[in-house]
Structures are given as C-alpha cells and as structure tokens.
Amino acid sequence: MRAGLVQLTVGDDPAANLTETLTQIRAAAAGGADFVLTPECTNLLSSDRAHQRANLHLESADPTLAALRAEAQALQIWLLIGSLGLLTQDADGRFANRSFLIAPTGEIAARYDKIHMFDVNVSETEVYRESAGYRPGTQAVLAETPFGRIGMTVCYDLRFAHLHRRLAQAGAQILTVPAAFNHITGAAHWHVLLRARAIETGCFVLAPAQTGFHPETNGKGRRTYGHSLAVAPWGEVLADGGTEAGVTFVDLDLTEVTKARARVPALTHDREFTGP
C-alpha cells in the first residue's frame, strides 16, 4: 500500500486553503497513493477566535469536508483529513478539532475529536491555549479499512503514550498523527516522539504536517515545523517531507508490524503494579 503525506502551509482563508489542498491530494493520487493524508488544521490556521467563528462551519455544512469527500470518491482513494476546525452546538461555544477518515465511496468511515489540548508556554512569545477555543474529545477511535486498522490521533496527542498503546493493543497497525507542530518544539521533539510511538507499539506511524509561516489577516501569524514523517514499526524513519509544501510518498508492508511485535512483544507484557 502506498501512502501520500500531504504537507501544507495554510493561512486563515478556508477557500484558498481548499484549492491548494485539492491540488496536493490530486498529486498524491497521481503518484500512486491509495491512502492520502493531510495535516491538522487543513481548512484554517488562525489565532483569532472571532475570525475562526466567522469562517468555520458545523460539520454538516462545512464546504471543505464536502469537497474533500467528493474528491476522495472521484479519485477512489482513502483520505485522512488530518483535522478540520468546526463549529459545535456546545453551550460554551467552543469549536471541535476533528479528524476524518474518508472511504473511496466518499462516506465518512471514522471521525475523531482531538483529546489533548495544546495549552503550553513554549517561550515568552509562544503561548498557546487551545482549550480556550476548542473543546477536547473524549473517545479514542480505531478505524477498519481493507488495508489495515488505523488508530487516529492528532498533534499534541503524540505526547501521551498511553493513548497510542491502547490503540495498538486494540488492534491498530497504523497510527495517524496529523499535526501543526510548533517550530520550536518540533525541532526538539518531533522525530524522537514519533519514533518512540512506533517502537512502543510496533505500528507504522504516519504524520502529515503543516510547515512554514502561516500569515493571518490580522497581521499575526505562526510557524510550524514541517517534516511530515513516516516511521516503521521498528523505529526507522522511512520518509521525511522536509520543510517545503508538497507530497511525501511511502510504501507500507503491514507484515512488518507482525515482525516487529514478534521480536519484542511488549504489548503483551503489561503487569499490574501499585504506587506511587
């Protein structure tokens, strides 16, 4: 199975972002990808809550979701939409950060709301409070496809090893980690964490990423790290997308999952313990 990891540099205009996303998805399919993955925040990347509220939609009315479902059907591919910002009907008005797995029929095969919110102080000038605008999900998701079982996660979830372990023990062979990883934390931690999750679980890890500088109409903007990554179950980096927008291809052989887990069957070695 060939996967195509789409790396994007989105702004805060969903229509413009959709045009570029469709171009890259078509390039991935033309390159032979049966499974195409886009990064977190595929439809919009913005720090302005008012701008988000004015430009986001409910899932049922989201034009990016509708267009990407139609494109998956037209291209006859499996498509992971890394995540979309969506309006919700929650009483507190917070948005959802939702990942979608789209079947070649165009149907939504699975959806996952990001569980762990990026509330961090990276530096004096890099402060994030994702939970102020987005409400966390509560349900881990394992999706069945003809080519394997997929455990769905998003970006900051990467730092929570227990989530990935639970998914692998439930049968996941591929873990998806679409991201808009900060350029500072990315340089320090991105490769190490993705390799660790692959080694710990014996899964393939596929992590399509945002990259570069993302300008906003309010004059602000942010930087993301790029380096869309594909990691093998034994921990080898199979492909690295670097820092330019585009598609990174990787061929997956799921027998490697079985081989890695046979060599080190750590997923079956859990023991109960007490303390601290």
C-alpha positions in Angstrom: 0.0 0.0 0.0 1.3 3.4 -0.9 0.6 6.4 1.3 1.0 10.0 0.3 1.6 12.5 3.1 0.4 16.0 2.1 2.4 18.9 3.7 0.7 22.3 3.6 1.2 25.9 4.6 -2.4 27.0 5.2 -3.5 30.5 6.1 -6.7 31.8 7.5 -8.8 31.7 4.3 -10.5 28.3 4.0 -11.4 28.7 0.3 -7.7 29.4 -0.6 -6.6 26.5 1.6 -9.0 24.2 -0.1 -7.7 25.0 -3.5 -4.1 24.1 -2.5 -5.2 21.0 -0.6 -7.1 19.6 -3.6 -4.0 20.2 -5.8 -1.8 18.3 -3.4 -4.3 15.4 -3.0 -4.5 15.0 -6.7 -0.7 15.0 -7.0 -0.6 12.3 -4.3 -3.2 10.2 -6.2 -1.3 10.7 -9.4 1.8 9.4 -7.7 0.0 6.1 -6.9 -1.1 6.8 -3.3 -4.0 4.6 -2.2 -4.1 6.4 1.1 -3.6 10.1 1.2 -3.2 12.1 4.5 -3.5 15.8 5.1 -2.3 17.7 8.3 -4.1 19.1 11.3 -6.0 22.4 10.6 -6.4 21.6 6.9 -9.2 24.2 6.5 -7.8 27.1 8.6 -5.0 28.1 10.9 -5.7 31.2 12.9 -5.2 32.6 16.4 -8.2 34.9 16.1 -11.3 33.4 17.7 -13.6 35.9 16.1 -12.1 35.1 12.7 -12.5 31.4 13.4 -16.1 31.8 14.4 -16.9 33.8 11.2 -15.2 31.3 8.9 -15.9 27.8 10.5 -19.0 25.7 9.9 -20.9 22.9 11.5 -19.8 19.5 10.2 -23.0 19.1 8.2 -22.4 22.4 6.4 -18.6 22.5 6.1 -17.6 23.2 2.4 -14.0 21.8 2.9 -15.4 18.5 4.2 -17.9 18.2 1.4 -15.3 19.0 -1.3 -12.7 16.5 0.1 -15.4 13.8 0.4 -16.2 14.3 -3.2 -12.5 14.3 -4.2 -11.9 11.0 -2.4 -14.7 9.4 -4.3 -13.6 10.9 -7.6 -10.0 9.6 -7.1 -11.1 6.4 -5.5 -8.7 6.8 -2.6 -8.8 6.5 1.2 -8.3 10.0 2.6 -7.4 11.1 6.1 -8.4 14.7 6.6 -5.9 15.4 9.4 -8.3 17.7 11.1 -10.8 20.5 10.4 -11.8 23.2 12.8 -15.6 23.0 13.1 -18.4 24.9 14.9 -20.3 22.9 17.5 -23.5 23.3 19.3 -21.8 23.1 22.7 -23.2 25.5 25.3 -19.8 27.2 25.8 -19.4 27.8 22.1 -16.1 26.1 21.7 -15.0 24.5 18.4 -14.1 20.9 17.6 -10.7 19.9 16.2 -11.9 16.8 14.2 -10.1 14.3 12.1 -11.9 12.4 9.4 -11.2 9.1 7.6 -13.0 9.2 4.2 -13.6 6.0 2.2 -13.3 5.8 -1.6 -17.1 6.0 -1.7 -16.9 9.5 -0.2 -18.5 8.3 3.0 -17.1 9.2 6.4 -15.6 5.9 7.7 -14.5 7.3 11.1 -14.2 10.6 12.9 -12.0 11.5 15.9 -12.0 14.7 18.0 -8.6 15.6 19.4 -8.4 14.6 23.0 -5.4 16.5 24.3 -5.4 20.3 24.1 -2.2 22.3 23.4 -2.1 24.6 26.5 1.6 25.4 26.8 4.1 28.2 27.3 6.8 27.4 24.7 8.5 30.7 25.3 7.6 34.3 26.4 6.3 35.0 22.9 5.0 31.5 22.1 1.9 30.9 24.3 -0.9 28.6 23.3 -4.3 27.9 24.9 -6.1 25.6 22.6 -8.7 24.7 25.2 -9.9 28.3 25.2 -11.3 27.9 21.7 -11.6 24.1 21.2 -13.2 21.5 23.4 -11.4 18.2 23.9 -12.7 14.9 22.6 -13.3 12.0 25.0 -13.3 8.9 22.7 -10.3 7.1 21.2 -11.0 5.8 17.7 -9.9 2.7 15.8 -10.9 2.5 12.2 -11.1 -0.6 10.0 -10.0 -0.4 6.4 -9.3 -3.1 3.8 -5.5 -2.4 4.1 -5.3 -2.3 7.9 -6.6 -1.0 11.2 -5.9 2.7 11.9 -5.6 4.4 15.3 -6.5 8.1 14.9 -4.7 10.8 16.9 -3.9 14.5 16.3 -0.8 16.5 17.0 -0.4 17.1 20.8 -1.9 13.6 21.4 1.6 12.5 20.3 3.0 13.3 23.8 0.5 10.8 25.5 2.0 7.4 25.0 -0.9 5.6 26.8 -3.3 6.6 24.1 -1.2 5.1 21.3 -0.6 1.9 23.4 -4.3 1.5 23.9 -4.9 1.8 20.2 -2.2 -0.7 19.4 -3.5 -3.2 21.9 -7.0 -2.8 20.4 -5.5 -3.8 17.0 -4.1 -0.7 15.4 -1.4 -1.4 12.8 -1.1 2.2 11.6 -1.2 5.3 13.8 -2.0 8.6 12.2 -0.6 11.8 13.8 -1.6 14.8 11.6 -0.1 17.9 13.1 0.6 21.6 13.0 3.6 21.2 15.3 5.2 24.3 16.7 8.6 25.1 15.1 10.4 25.2 18.4 9.0 22.1 20.0 9.2 20.3 16.6 12.9 20.9 16.3 13.4 19.4 19.7 10.9 16.6 19.9 9.1 15.7 16.7 11.3 13.0 15.3 12.0 11.5 18.7 8.4 11.3 19.8 7.2 9.8 16.5 9.9 7.1 16.6 9.1 6.3 20.2 5.4 5.8 19.5 6.3 3.5 16.6 8.8 1.5 18.6 6.5 1.2 21.7 3.5 0.0 19.7 5.1 -1.8 16.7 2.9 0.3 14.4 3.6 2.3 11.3 3.3 6.0 12.2 2.1 8.4 9.5 2.4 12.1 10.4 1.5 14.7 7.8 2.4 18.2 8.9 1.9 21.9 8.4 5.1 23.7 7.5 6.5 27.2 7.3 5.0 30.6 8.2 1.2 30.9 8.3 0.1 34.5 7.8 -3.1 35.9 9.2 -5.3 38.8 8.1 -4.9 40.4 11.5 -1.2 40.8 10.9 -0.2 38.0 13.1 1.0 34.5 12.2 2.7 31.4 13.4 5.4 29.0 12.3 5.2 25.2 12.1 7.9 22.7 11.8 7.1 20.6 8.8 8.9 17.3 8.3 5.9 15.1 7.6 7.2 11.7 8.7 6.6 8.1 8.1 8.1 5.7 10.7 8.3 1.9 10.5 7.3 -0.4 13.4 10.9 -1.0 14.2 11.5 2.8 14.5 13.3 3.6 11.2 12.3 6.9 9.5 11.1 5.8 6.1 10.3 9.2 4.7 10.8 12.9 5.8 9.0 15.6 4.0 11.5 18.4 4.9 10.2 21.9 5.1 8.6 22.5 1.7 4.9 22.1 0.9 4.2 19.0 -1.2 3.7 15.3 -1.1 5.9 12.6 0.5 5.3 9.1 -0.6 5.9 5.9 1.4 5.2 2.2 0.6 3.9 0.2 3.6 4.1 -3.5 4.1 2.0 -4.4 7.1 3.8 -7.7 7.6 6.5 -5.5 9.2 4.0 -4.9 12.1 3.8 -8.6 12.8 7.6 -9.0 12.5 8.4 -6.1 14.9 5.9 -7.3 17.5 7.2 -10.9 17.3 10.7 -9.6 18.0 9.7 -7.5 21.0 6.2 -8.5 22.2 6.0 -5.6 24.7 2.3 -5.0 24.0 1.5 -8.3 25.7 3.8 -7.8 28.7 1.8 -5.3 30.8 1.7 -6.1 34.5 -0.4 -4.6 37.3 1.6 -2.7 40.0 0.9 -0.5 42.9 2.1 3.1 43.7 3.3 5.7 43.7 
